[in-house]
Structures are given as structure tokens and as C-alpha cells.
């Protein structure tokens, strides 16, 4: 998702999205470690998405006080 799309979400939705992405990242990491992952670019993509959600979440929390 783009940052602009994430900014449209509520804080609760961002927290849920973050949990989902972190779980998916963990699963992909395990597959990579065991040699079952074919698309290794998925690791980098998910890591960036987790960071993007965390950044937008932090910005929203700072804005609300």
C-alpha cells in the first residue's frame, strides 16, 4: 500500500494492518530460511511495508497527542 492510502486509515486499522504484515513477514522469513521461498524480493517488500505502516502510525499518534 502507498503511504497516502495508509494515511486514510484509522489508528485501529493501522495497528491491525501492522500485525498482519509482521505475521506475514515472519512466515516469509521462515520459508526463506528453510529454502522454500522462491521470490526472495518479497522479504524486502514486506519489510518496507511494515516500516511504512509503522511510520504512518507514529505520525498519527503524534498528531493526536
mmJSON file of the N, C-alpha and C atoms, coordinates in Angstrom:
{"data_MODEL":{"atom_site":{
"group_PDB":["ATOM","ATOM","ATOM","ATOM","ATOM","ATOM","ATOM","ATOM","ATOM","ATOM","ATOM","ATOM","ATOM","ATOM","ATOM","ATOM","ATOM","ATOM","ATOM","ATOM","ATOM","ATOM","ATOM","ATOM","ATOM","ATOM","ATOM","ATOM","ATOM","ATOM","ATOM","ATOM","ATOM","ATOM","ATOM","ATOM","ATOM","ATOM","ATOM","ATOM","ATOM","ATOM","ATOM","ATOM","ATOM","ATOM","ATOM","ATOM","ATOM","ATOM","ATOM","ATOM","ATOM","ATOM","ATOM","ATOM","ATOM","ATOM","ATOM","ATOM","ATOM","ATOM","ATOM","ATOM","ATOM","ATOM","ATOM","ATOM","ATOM","ATOM","ATOM","ATOM","ATOM","ATOM","ATOM","ATOM","ATOM","ATOM","ATOM","ATOM","ATOM","ATOM","ATOM","ATOM","ATOM","ATOM","ATOM","ATOM","ATOM","ATOM","ATOM","ATOM","ATOM","ATOM","ATOM","ATOM","ATOM","ATOM","ATOM","ATOM","ATOM","ATOM","ATOM","ATOM","ATOM","ATOM","ATOM","ATOM","ATOM","ATOM","ATOM","ATOM","ATOM","ATOM","ATOM","ATOM","ATOM","ATOM","ATOM","ATOM","ATOM","ATOM","ATOM","ATOM","ATOM","ATOM","ATOM","ATOM","ATOM","ATOM","ATOM","ATOM","ATOM","ATOM","ATOM","ATOM","ATOM","ATOM","ATOM","ATOM","ATOM","ATOM","ATOM","ATOM","ATOM","ATOM","ATOM","ATOM","ATOM","ATOM","ATOM","ATOM","ATOM","ATOM","ATOM","ATOM","ATOM","ATOM","ATOM","ATOM","ATOM","ATOM","ATOM","ATOM","ATOM","ATOM","ATOM","ATOM","ATOM","ATOM","ATOM","ATOM","ATOM","ATOM","ATOM","ATOM","ATOM","ATOM","ATOM","ATOM","ATOM","ATOM","ATOM","ATOM","ATOM","ATOM","ATOM","ATOM","ATOM","ATOM","ATOM","ATOM","ATOM","ATOM","ATOM"],
"id":[1,2,3,4,5,6,7,8,9,10,11,12,13,14,15,16,17,18,19,20,21,22,23,24,25,26,27,28,29,30,31,32,33,34,35,36,37,38,39,40,41,42,43,44,45,46,47,48,49,50,51,52,53,54,55,56,57,58,59,60,61,62,63,64,65,66,67,68,69,70,71,72,73,74,75,76,77,78,79,80,81,82,83,84,85,86,87,88,89,90,91,92,93,94,95,96,97,98,99,100,101,102,103,104,105,106,107,108,109,110,111,112,113,114,115,116,117,118,119,120,121,122,123,124,125,126,127,128,129,130,131,132,133,134,135,136,137,138,139,140,141,142,143,144,145,146,147,148,149,150,151,152,153,154,155,156,157,158,159,160,161,162,163,164,165,166,167,168,169,170,171,172,173,174,175,176,177,178,179,180,181,182,183,184,185,186,187,188,189,190,191,192,193,194,195],
"type_symbol":["N","C","C","N","C","C","N","C","C","N","C","C","N","C","C","N","C","C","N","C","C","N","C","C","N","C","C","N","C","C","N","C","C","N","C","C","N","C","C","N","C","C","N","C","C","N","C","C","N","C","C","N","C","C","N","C","C","N","C","C","N","C","C","N","C","C","N","C","C","N","C","C","N","C","C","N","C","C","N","C","C","N","C","C","N","C","C","N","C","C","N","C","C","N","C","C","N","C","C","N","C","C","N","C","C","N","C","C","N","C","C","N","C","C","N","C","C","N","C","C","N","C","C","N","C","C","N","C","C","N","C","C","N","C","C","N","C","C","N","C","C","N","C","C","N","C","C","N","C","C","N","C","C","N","C","C","N","C","C","N","C","C","N","C","C","N","C","C","N","C","C","N","C","C","N","C","C","N","C","C","N","C","C","N","C","C","N","C","C","N","C","C","N","C","C"],
"label_atom_id":["N","CA","C","N","CA","C","N","CA","C","N","CA","C","N","CA","C","N","CA","C","N","CA","C","N","CA","C","N","CA","C","N","CA","C","N","CA","C","N","CA","C","N","CA","C","N","CA","C","N","CA","C","N","CA","C","N","CA","C","N","CA","C","N","CA","C","N","CA","C","N","CA","C","N","CA","C","N","CA","C","N","CA","C","N","CA","C","N","CA","C","N","CA","C","N","CA","C","N","CA","C","N","CA","C","N","CA","C","N","CA","C","N","CA","C","N","CA","C","N","CA","C","N","CA","C","N","CA","C","N","CA","C","N","CA","C","N","CA","C","N","CA","C","N","CA","C","N","CA","C","N","CA","C","N","CA","C","N","CA","C","N","CA","C","N","CA","C","N","CA","C","N","CA","C","N","CA","C","N","CA","C","N","CA","C","N","CA","C","N","CA","C","N","CA","C","N","CA","C","N","CA","C","N","CA","C","N","CA","C","N","CA","C","N","CA","C","N","CA","C","N","CA","C","N","CA","C"],
"label_alt_id":[null,null,null,null,null,null,null,null,null,null,null,null,null,null,null,null,null,null,null,null,null,null,null,null,null,null,null,null,null,null,null,null,null,null,null,null,null,null,null,null,null,null,null,null,null,null,null,null,null,null,null,null,null,null,null,null,null,null,null,null,null,null,null,null,null,null,null,null,null,null,null,null,null,null,null,null,null,null,null,null,null,null,null,null,null,null,null,null,null,null,null,null,null,null,null,null,null,null,null,null,null,null,null,null,null,null,null,null,null,null,null,null,null,null,null,null,null,null,null,null,null,null,null,null,null,null,null,null,null,null,null,null,null,null,null,null,null,null,null,null,null,null,null,null,null,null,null,null,null,null,null,null,null,null,null,null,null,null,null,null,null,null,null,null,null,null,null,null,null,null,null,null,null,null,null,null,null,null,null,null,null,null,null,null,null,null,null,null,null,null,null,null,null,null,null],
"label_comp_id":["UNK","UNK","UNK","UNK","UNK","UNK","UNK","UNK","UNK","UNK","UNK","UNK","UNK","UNK","UNK","UNK","UNK","UNK","UNK","UNK","UNK","UNK","UNK","UNK","UNK","UNK","UNK","UNK","UNK","UNK","UNK","UNK","UNK","UNK","UNK","UNK","UNK","UNK","UNK","UNK","UNK","UNK","UNK","UNK","UNK","UNK","UNK","UNK","UNK","UNK","UNK","UNK","UNK","UNK","UNK","UNK","UNK","UNK","UNK","UNK","UNK","UNK","UNK","UNK","UNK","UNK","UNK","UNK","UNK","UNK","UNK","UNK","UNK","UNK","UNK","UNK","UNK","UNK","UNK","UNK","UNK","UNK","UNK","UNK","UNK","UNK","UNK","UNK","UNK","UNK","UNK","UNK","UNK","UNK","UNK","UNK","UNK","UNK","UNK","UNK","UNK","UNK","UNK","UNK","UNK","UNK","UNK","UNK","UNK","UNK","UNK","UNK","UNK","UNK","UNK","UNK","UNK","UNK","UNK","UNK","UNK","UNK","UNK","UNK","UNK","UNK","UNK","UNK","UNK","UNK","UNK","UNK","UNK","UNK","UNK","UNK","UNK","UNK","UNK","UNK","UNK","UNK","UNK","UNK","UNK","UNK","UNK","UNK","UNK","UNK","UNK","UNK","UNK","UNK","UNK","UNK","UNK","UNK","UNK","UNK","UNK","UNK","UNK","UNK","UNK","UNK","UNK","UNK","UNK","UNK","UNK","UNK","UNK","UNK","UNK","UNK","UNK","UNK","UNK","UNK","UNK","UNK","UNK","UNK","UNK","UNK","UNK","UNK","UNK","UNK","UNK","UNK","UNK","UNK","UNK"],
"label_asym_id":["A","A","A","A","A","A","A","A","A","A","A","A","A","A","A","A","A","A","A","A","A","A","A","A","A","A","A","A","A","A","A","A","A","A","A","A","A","A","A","A","A","A","A","A","A","A","A","A","A","A","A","A","A","A","A","A","A","A","A","A","A","A","A","A","A","A","A","A","A","A","A","A","A","A","A","A","A","A","A","A","A","A","A","A","A","A","A","A","A","A","A","A","A","A","A","A","A","A","A","A","A","A","A","A","A","A","A","A","A","A","A","A","A","A","A","A","A","A","A","A","A","A","A","A","A","A","A","A","A","A","A","A","A","A","A","A","A","A","A","A","A","A","A","A","A","A","A","A","A","A","A","A","A","A","A","A","A","A","A","A","A","A","A","A","A","A","A","A","A","A","A","A","A","A","A","A","A","A","A","A","A","A","A","A","A","A","A","A","A","A","A","A","A","A","A"],
"label_entity_id":["1","1","1","1","1","1","1","1","1","1","1","1","1","1","1","1","1","1","1","1","1","1","1","1","1","1","1","1","1","1","1","1","1","1","1","1","1","1","1","1","1","1","1","1","1","1","1","1","1","1","1","1","1","1","1","1","1","1","1","1","1","1","1","1","1","1","1","1","1","1","1","1","1","1","1","1","1","1","1","1","1","1","1","1","1","1","1","1","1","1","1","1","1","1","1","1","1","1","1","1","1","1","1","1","1","1","1","1","1","1","1","1","1","1","1","1","1","1","1","1","1","1","1","1","1","1","1","1","1","1","1","1","1","1","1","1","1","1","1","1","1","1","1","1","1","1","1","1","1","1","1","1","1","1","1","1","1","1","1","1","1","1","1","1","1","1","1","1","1","1","1","1","1","1","1","1","1","1","1","1","1","1","1","1","1","1","1","1","1","1","1","1","1","1","1"],
"label_seq_id":[1,1,1,2,2,2,3,3,3,4,4,4,5,5,5,6,6,6,7,7,7,8,8,8,9,9,9,10,10,10,11,11,11,12,12,12,13,13,13,14,14,14,15,15,15,16,16,16,17,17,17,18,18,18,19,19,19,20,20,20,21,21,21,22,22,22,23,23,23,24,24,24,25,25,25,26,26,26,27,27,27,28,28,28,29,29,29,30,30,30,31,31,31,32,32,32,33,33,33,34,34,34,35,35,35,36,36,36,37,37,37,38,38,38,39,39,39,40,40,40,41,41,41,42,42,42,43,43,43,44,44,44,45,45,45,46,46,46,47,47,47,48,48,48,49,49,49,50,50,50,51,51,51,52,52,52,53,53,53,54,54,54,55,55,55,56,56,56,57,57,57,58,58,58,59,59,59,60,60,60,61,61,61,62,62,62,63,63,63,64,64,64,65,65,65],
"pdbx_PDB_ins_code":[null,null,null,null,null,null,null,null,null,null,null,null,null,null,null,null,null,null,null,null,null,null,null,null,null,null,null,null,null,null,null,null,null,null,null,null,null,null,null,null,null,null,null,null,null,null,null,null,null,null,null,null,null,null,null,null,null,null,null,null,null,null,null,null,null,null,null,null,null,null,null,null,null,null,null,null,null,null,null,null,null,null,null,null,null,null,null,null,null,null,null,null,null,null,null,null,null,null,null,null,null,null,null,null,null,null,null,null,null,null,null,null,null,null,null,null,null,null,null,null,null,null,null,null,null,null,null,null,null,null,null,null,null,null,null,null,null,null,null,null,null,null,null,null,null,null,null,null,null,null,null,null,null,null,null,null,null,null,null,null,null,null,null,null,null,null,null,null,null,null,null,null,null,null,null,null,null,null,null,null,null,null,null,null,null,null,null,null,null,null,null,null,null,null,null],
"Cartn_x":[0.834,0.0,0.879,0.358,1.065,0.807,1.707,1.564,0.277,-0.094,-1.324,-2.55,-2.533,-3.643,-3.666,-2.483,-2.401,-2.858,-2.591,-2.997,-4.509,-5.219,-6.679,-7.278,-6.483,-6.976,-6.954,-7.794,-7.822,-6.671,-6.389,-5.289,-5.503,-6.721,-7.016,-6.768,-7.153,-6.939,-5.445,-4.689,-3.246,-2.573,-3.015,-2.456,-2.733,-3.945,-4.31,-3.482,-3.328,-2.54,-1.086,-0.561,0.817,0.99,0.057,0.126,0.079,-0.799,-0.914,0.395,0.963,2.196,3.363,3.435,4.517,4.405,3.187,2.976,3.354,2.969,3.305,4.822,5.471,6.919,7.628,7.133,7.72,7.613,6.433,6.221,7.135,7.296,8.164,9.617,10.003,11.36,11.646,10.674,10.832,10.964,10.131,10.212,11.569,12.076,13.38,14.485,14.411,15.416,15.412,14.231,14.131,14.306,14.492,14.722,13.472,12.317,11.058,10.56,11.239,10.794,11.407,10.55,11.034,11.291,10.413,10.531,11.17,12.479,13.177,12.966,12.491,12.21,11.045,10.258,9.112,9.576,10.759,11.298,11.476,12.133,12.395,11.089,10.179,8.899,8.114,8.036,7.287,7.953,9.292,10.0,9.711,9.667,9.368,7.918,6.999,5.594,5.38,6.047,5.949,6.456,7.577,8.149,7.238,6.63,5.734,4.522,3.942,2.786,3.198,4.359,4.832,5.056,5.568,5.808,4.505,3.531,2.239,1.536,1.635,1.022,1.629,2.957,3.635,3.238,3.123,2.715,1.308,0.4,-0.971,-1.017,-0.225,-0.214,0.356,1.381,1.944,0.962,0.189,-0.756,-1.916,-2.319,-3.453,-3.022,-1.764,-1.276,-0.999],
"Cartn_y":[-1.179,0.0,1.243,2.285,3.552,4.275,5.165,5.912,6.734,7.273,8.067,7.216,5.952,5.05,4.715,4.581,4.254,5.419,6.64,7.817,7.946,7.34,7.39,6.431,5.49,4.513,5.082,4.524,4.903,4.218,4.684,4.131,2.646,2.266,0.852,-0.025,0.493,-0.259,-0.38,0.678,0.632,-0.375,-0.442,-1.412,-2.823,-3.077,-4.388,-4.716,-3.748,-3.949,-4.259,-3.575,-3.805,-5.232,-5.696,-7.073,-8.095,-7.855,-8.77,-8.827,-7.665,-7.611,-8.231,-8.004,-8.594,-10.119,-10.628,-12.07,-12.648,-11.953,-12.406,-12.353,-11.294,-11.173,-12.324,-12.664,-13.78,-15.085,-15.331,-16.56,-16.611,-15.48,-15.432,-15.639,-15.096,-15.278,-16.752,-17.433,-18.853,-19.649,-19.325,-20.016,-19.775,-18.554,-18.246,-19.05,-19.146,-19.877,-21.362,-21.914,-23.339,-23.638,-22.6,-22.793,-23.0,-22.648,-22.862,-21.612,-20.484,-19.223,-19.05,-18.895,-18.707,-17.236,-16.365,-14.934,-14.235,-14.103,-13.508,-12.001,-11.38,-9.951,-9.648,-10.651,-10.497,-10.055,-10.516,-10.121,-8.609,-8.056,-6.616,-5.827,-6.298,-5.633,-5.588,-6.717,-6.774,-5.939,-5.977,-5.198,-3.703,-3.26,-1.851,-1.513,-2.431,-2.183,-2.082,-2.941,-2.882,-1.529,-1.086,0.201,1.352,1.255,2.312,2.441,1.307,1.332,1.89,1.485,1.972,3.482,3.993,5.428,6.211,5.769,6.459,6.375,5.23,5.054,6.019,6.129,7.05,8.496,8.865,10.217,10.518,9.548,9.759,9.877,9.054,9.122,10.446,10.964,12.25,13.388,13.287,14.327,14.41,13.247,13.25,13.552,13.488,13.862,12.766],
"Cartn_z":[0.0,0.0,0.0,-0.598,-0.595,0.723,1.079,2.326,2.316,1.171,1.096,1.403,0.985,1.291,2.774,3.372,4.794,5.664,5.214,5.995,6.093,5.152,5.161,6.189,6.692,7.656,9.076,9.938,11.347,12.084,13.286,14.076,14.346,14.696,14.974,13.744,12.577,11.344,11.034,11.328,11.105,12.026,13.262,14.203,13.704,13.243,12.708,11.471,10.58,9.358,9.712,10.717,11.151,11.658,12.46,12.982,11.846,10.872,9.744,8.953,8.68,7.897,8.645,9.948,10.731,10.757,10.853,10.807,9.454,8.404,7.062,6.842,7.339,7.203,7.924,9.112,9.858,9.064,8.498,7.725,6.501,5.833,4.66,5.067,6.218,6.712,7.014,7.595,7.895,6.593,5.613,4.323,3.667,3.774,3.191,3.881,5.192,5.96,5.621,5.403,5.101,3.612,2.811,1.383,0.56,1.081,0.371,-0.347,-0.169,-0.751,-2.133,-3.133,-4.492,-4.797,-4.339,-4.626,-3.426,-3.433,-2.29,-2.203,-3.248,-3.214,-2.272,-1.977,-1.067,0.322,0.755,2.056,2.137,1.142,1.119,1.029,0.204,0.026,1.338,2.036,3.293,4.389,4.439,5.44,5.262,4.024,3.749,4.072,3.792,4.106,5.617,6.377,7.843,8.328,7.786,8.184,7.777,6.616,6.141,7.058,7.439,8.343,9.704,10.195,11.493,11.461,10.363,10.233,10.247,9.457,9.398,10.752,11.402,12.717,13.731,13.715,14.624,14.337,13.078,12.717,13.228,13.097,13.572,15.093,15.781,17.234,17.727,17.061,17.444,17.173,16.103,15.737,16.724,17.293,18.212,19.647,19.894,21.222,22.069],
"occupancy":[1.0,1.0,1.0,1.0,1.0,1.0,1.0,1.0,1.0,1.0,1.0,1.0,1.0,1.0,1.0,1.0,1.0,1.0,1.0,1.0,1.0,1.0,1.0,1.0,1.0,1.0,1.0,1.0,1.0,1.0,1.0,1.0,1.0,1.0,1.0,1.0,1.0,1.0,1.0,1.0,1.0,1.0,1.0,1.0,1.0,1.0,1.0,1.0,1.0,1.0,1.0,1.0,1.0,1.0,1.0,1.0,1.0,1.0,1.0,1.0,1.0,1.0,1.0,1.0,1.0,1.0,1.0,1.0,1.0,1.0,1.0,1.0,1.0,1.0,1.0,1.0,1.0,1.0,1.0,1.0,1.0,1.0,1.0,1.0,1.0,1.0,1.0,1.0,1.0,1.0,1.0,1.0,1.0,1.0,1.0,1.0,1.0,1.0,1.0,1.0,1.0,1.0,1.0,1.0,1.0,1.0,1.0,1.0,1.0,1.0,1.0,1.0,1.0,1.0,1.0,1.0,1.0,1.0,1.0,1.0,1.0,1.0,1.0,1.0,1.0,1.0,1.0,1.0,1.0,1.0,1.0,1.0,1.0,1.0,1.0,1.0,1.0,1.0,1.0,1.0,1.0,1.0,1.0,1.0,1.0,1.0,1.0,1.0,1.0,1.0,1.0,1.0,1.0,1.0,1.0,1.0,1.0,1.0,1.0,1.0,1.0,1.0,1.0,1.0,1.0,1.0,1.0,1.0,1.0,1.0,1.0,1.0,1.0,1.0,1.0,1.0,1.0,1.0,1.0,1.0,1.0,1.0,1.0,1.0,1.0,1.0,1.0,1.0,1.0,1.0,1.0,1.0,1.0,1.0,1.0],
"B_iso_or_equiv":[0.0,0.0,0.0,0.0,0.0,0.0,0.0,0.0,0.0,0.0,0.0,0.0,0.0,0.0,0.0,0.0,0.0,0.0,0.0,0.0,0.0,0.0,0.0,0.0,0.0,0.0,0.0,0.0,0.0,0.0,0.0,0.0,0.0,0.0,0.0,0.0,0.0,0.0,0.0,0.0,0.0,0.0,0.0,0.0,0.0,0.0,0.0,0.0,0.0,0.0,0.0,0.0,0.0,0.0,0.0,0.0,0.0,0.0,0.0,0.0,0.0,0.0,0.0,0.0,0.0,0.0,0.0,0.0,0.0,0.0,0.0,0.0,0.0,0.0,0.0,0.0,0.0,0.0,0.0,0.0,0.0,0.0,0.0,0.0,0.0,0.0,0.0,0.0,0.0,0.0,0.0,0.0,0.0,0.0,0.0,0.0,0.0,0.0,0.0,0.0,0.0,0.0,0.0,0.0,0.0,0.0,0.0,0.0,0.0,0.0,0.0,0.0,0.0,0.0,0.0,0.0,0.0,0.0,0.0,0.0,0.0,0.0,0.0,0.0,0.0,0.0,0.0,0.0,0.0,0.0,0.0,0.0,0.0,0.0,0.0,0.0,0.0,0.0,0.0,0.0,0.0,0.0,0.0,0.0,0.0,0.0,0.0,0.0,0.0,0.0,0.0,0.0,0.0,0.0,0.0,0.0,0.0,0.0,0.0,0.0,0.0,0.0,0.0,0.0,0.0,0.0,0.0,0.0,0.0,0.0,0.0,0.0,0.0,0.0,0.0,0.0,0.0,0.0,0.0,0.0,0.0,0.0,0.0,0.0,0.0,0.0,0.0,0.0,0.0,0.0,0.0,0.0,0.0,0.0,0.0],
"pdbx_formal_charge":[null,null,null,null,null,null,null,null,null,null,null,null,null,null,null,null,null,null,null,null,null,null,null,null,null,null,null,null,null,null,null,null,null,null,null,null,null,null,null,null,null,null,null,null,null,null,null,null,null,null,null,null,null,null,null,null,null,null,null,null,null,null,null,null,null,null,null,null,null,null,null,null,null,null,null,null,null,null,null,null,null,null,null,null,null,null,null,null,null,null,null,null,null,null,null,null,null,null,null,null,null,null,null,null,null,null,null,null,null,null,null,null,null,null,null,null,null,null,null,null,null,null,null,null,null,null,null,null,null,null,null,null,null,null,null,null,null,null,null,null,null,null,null,null,null,null,null,null,null,null,null,null,null,null,null,null,null,null,null,null,null,null,null,null,null,null,null,null,null,null,null,null,null,null,null,null,null,null,null,null,null,null,null,null,null,null,null,null,null,null,null,null,null,null,null],
"auth_seq_id":[1,1,1,2,2,2,3,3,3,4,4,4,5,5,5,6,6,6,7,7,7,8,8,8,9,9,9,10,10,10,11,11,11,12,12,12,13,13,13,14,14,14,15,15,15,16,16,16,17,17,17,18,18,18,19,19,19,20,20,20,21,21,21,22,22,22,23,23,23,24,24,24,25,25,25,26,26,26,27,27,27,28,28,28,29,29,29,30,30,30,31,31,31,32,32,32,33,33,33,34,34,34,35,35,35,36,36,36,37,37,37,38,38,38,39,39,39,40,40,40,41,41,41,42,42,42,43,43,43,44,44,44,45,45,45,46,46,46,47,47,47,48,48,48,49,49,49,50,50,50,51,51,51,52,52,52,53,53,53,54,54,54,55,55,55,56,56,56,57,57,57,58,58,58,59,59,59,60,60,60,61,61,61,62,62,62,63,63,63,64,64,64,65,65,65],
"auth_comp_id":["UNK","UNK","UNK","UNK","UNK","UNK","UNK","UNK","UNK","UNK","UNK","UNK","UNK","UNK","UNK","UNK","UNK","UNK","UNK","UNK","UNK","UNK","UNK","UNK","UNK","UNK","UNK","UNK","UNK","UNK","UNK","UNK","UNK","UNK","UNK","UNK","UNK","UNK","UNK","UNK","UNK","UNK","UNK","UNK","UNK","UNK","UNK","UNK","UNK","UNK","UNK","UNK","UNK","UNK","UNK","UNK","UNK","UNK","UNK","UNK","UNK","UNK","UNK","UNK","UNK","UNK","UNK","UNK","UNK","UNK","UNK","UNK","UNK","UNK","UNK","UNK","UNK","UNK","UNK","UNK","UNK","UNK","UNK","UNK","UNK","UNK","UNK","UNK","UNK","UNK","UNK","UNK","UNK","UNK","UNK","UNK","UNK","UNK","UNK","UNK","UNK","UNK","UNK","UNK","UNK","UNK","UNK","UNK","UNK","UNK","UNK","UNK","UNK","UNK","UNK","UNK","UNK","UNK","UNK","UNK","UNK","UNK","UNK","UNK","UNK","UNK","UNK","UNK","UNK","UNK","UNK","UNK","UNK","UNK","UNK","UNK","UNK","UNK","UNK","UNK","UNK","UNK","UNK","UNK","UNK","UNK","UNK","UNK","UNK","UNK","UNK","UNK","UNK","UNK","UNK","UNK","UNK","UNK","UNK","UNK","UNK","UNK","UNK","UNK","UNK","UNK","UNK","UNK","UNK","UNK","UNK","UNK","UNK","UNK","UNK","UNK","UNK","UNK","UNK","UNK","UNK","UNK","UNK","UNK","UNK","UNK","UNK","UNK","UNK","UNK","UNK","UNK","UNK","UNK","UNK"],
"auth_asym_id":["A","A","A","A","A","A","A","A","A","A","A","A","A","A","A","A","A","A","A","A","A","A","A","A","A","A","A","A","A","A","A","A","A","A","A","A","A","A","A","A","A","A","A","A","A","A","A","A","A","A","A","A","A","A","A","A","A","A","A","A","A","A","A","A","A","A","A","A","A","A","A","A","A","A","A","A","A","A","A","A","A","A","A","A","A","A","A","A","A","A","A","A","A","A","A","A","A","A","A","A","A","A","A","A","A","A","A","A","A","A","A","A","A","A","A","A","A","A","A","A","A","A","A","A","A","A","A","A","A","A","A","A","A","A","A","A","A","A","A","A","A","A","A","A","A","A","A","A","A","A","A","A","A","A","A","A","A","A","A","A","A","A","A","A","A","A","A","A","A","A","A","A","A","A","A","A","A","A","A","A","A","A","A","A","A","A","A","A","A","A","A","A","A","A","A"],
"auth_atom_id":["N","CA","C","N","CA","C","N","CA","C","N","CA","C","N","CA","C","N","CA","C","N","CA","C","N","CA","C","N","CA","C","N","CA","C","N","CA","C","N","CA","C","N","CA","C","N","CA","C","N","CA","C","N","CA","C","N","CA","C","N","CA","C","N","CA","C","N","CA","C","N","CA","C","N","CA","C","N","CA","C","N","CA","C","N","CA","C","N","CA","C","N","CA","C","N","CA","C","N","CA","C","N","CA","C","N","CA","C","N","CA","C","N","CA","C","N","CA","C","N","CA","C","N","CA","C","N","CA","C","N","CA","C","N","CA","C","N","CA","C","N","CA","C","N","CA","C","N","CA","C","N","CA","C","N","CA","C","N","CA","C","N","CA","C","N","CA","C","N","CA","C","N","CA","C","N","CA","C","N","CA","C","N","CA","C","N","CA","C","N","CA","C","N","CA","C","N","CA","C","N","CA","C","N","CA","C","N","CA","C","N","CA","C","N","CA","C","N","CA","C","N","CA","C","N","CA","C"],
"pdbx_PDB_model_num":[1,1,1,1,1,1,1,1,1,1,1,1,1,1,1,1,1,1,1,1,1,1,1,1,1,1,1,1,1,1,1,1,1,1,1,1,1,1,1,1,1,1,1,1,1,1,1,1,1,1,1,1,1,1,1,1,1,1,1,1,1,1,1,1,1,1,1,1,1,1,1,1,1,1,1,1,1,1,1,1,1,1,1,1,1,1,1,1,1,1,1,1,1,1,1,1,1,1,1,1,1,1,1,1,1,1,1,1,1,1,1,1,1,1,1,1,1,1,1,1,1,1,1,1,1,1,1,1,1,1,1,1,1,1,1,1,1,1,1,1,1,1,1,1,1,1,1,1,1,1,1,1,1,1,1,1,1,1,1,1,1,1,1,1,1,1,1,1,1,1,1,1,1,1,1,1,1,1,1,1,1,1,1,1,1,1,1,1,1,1,1,1,1,1,1]
}}}
